[in-house]
Amino acid sequence: MPLGCGVDDVFVDSAGDKVVVGGFSYCTYSPATDTWSAGPALSVSDLTNRPVARAAISGDGNVSVADNLFVDSQGVPTGVVSLPDIFHSNDLPFFANLFDLDRRKLNDSGSLLYIPYSPMFVDLFDVKHGQQQLRVVLKEQLKNVWDNLTINPAGDQIFVITDAGLTMIQLDTAPLAVGSITPLAGAAGSTIQVRGSGFTPGSTVTFNGSPAVVTFVDTSTLSVVVPAIPAGPTEVSIKNGPATAYSLDNAFTVQ
């Protein structure tokens, strides 16, 4: 391990292709090539005046997080976590601010980030937009232990250490979000894979408003046939009925 890489957190993707190490700096390791690379240069404002002691990587390896900064599989920063002022404002009295328990987890598809906050909250953030999607309020008090949260691959089961012991949170469904689209470009009629969360057998997908043929694989995966639309970048939208929708601008390029 190169001098200067962190020693506090270590996470690996499901395939074992990429390892993320956090601590006072953020580094990644590739077992296949036995090579290390430093993470992005992070300023004090990126880190909210704290070292990068909080790192995680998705099971698919498509995204990692260093403190509140999202980083893609190539090590390029892609966005930040947007903490809602109503819960996290610096103008609130000290006792009213939530205590970040310094741990993050990403679901396998990399669509959702989970952050536990003392005394009894777990926040879920949409990775692509950096916005809070859901706040889970517990009856129990979260314990301030080294690693007090984990999730199942789909992200609809959350396990936390509380003053009652191990507490399981079962969501009806994980929030609808997209983690990756593979490939990012292709011809009309080609089949792509959309990885994310909250998908259902009734999920519909449109490209610039044109409906696509969708095959439901599981709650994290859709197989989608690109509709016949003009070449160029497209907005990809997913709906679970009329009340739940999710969109990504320039998410796929029709060639």
Number of C-alpha atoms within 10 A of each C-alpha: 13 10 5 12 19 22 15 15 18 17 19 20 19 14 9 14 14 22 19 25 28 25 20 16 22 27 25 23 18 15 12 9 8 7 11 17 15 15 20 15 10 16 11 9 8 16 16 11 9 13 19 25 20 26 29 26 32 26 21 23 21 20 28 30 29 29 25 20 21 23 20 16 15 9 17 13 19 15 16 19 19 16 15 10 10 10 11 15 14 11 10 13 8 10 7 12 16 17 16 16 20 18 21 23 24 29 26 26 26 32 30 30 27 24 18 26 21 15 19 17 20 21 17 24 23 23 28 21 18 20 17 18 17 14 14 13 14 15 11 16 18 25 21 18 12 11 14 18 24 19 18 12 17 22 29 18 16 17 15 22 19 21 12 11 12 12 17 15 15 12 12 9 15 23 22 23 27 29 23 20 19 13 13 14 18 16 16 16 15 14 17 19 18 21 24 27 29 22 26 19 13 12 18 21 26 20 25 16 12 14 17 17 14 20 16 16 15 16 20 26 23 24 18 21 19 24 20 15 16 13 12 11 17 20 16 22 20 20 18 17 11 6 6 12 15 14 19 16 12 14 17 21 18 20 12
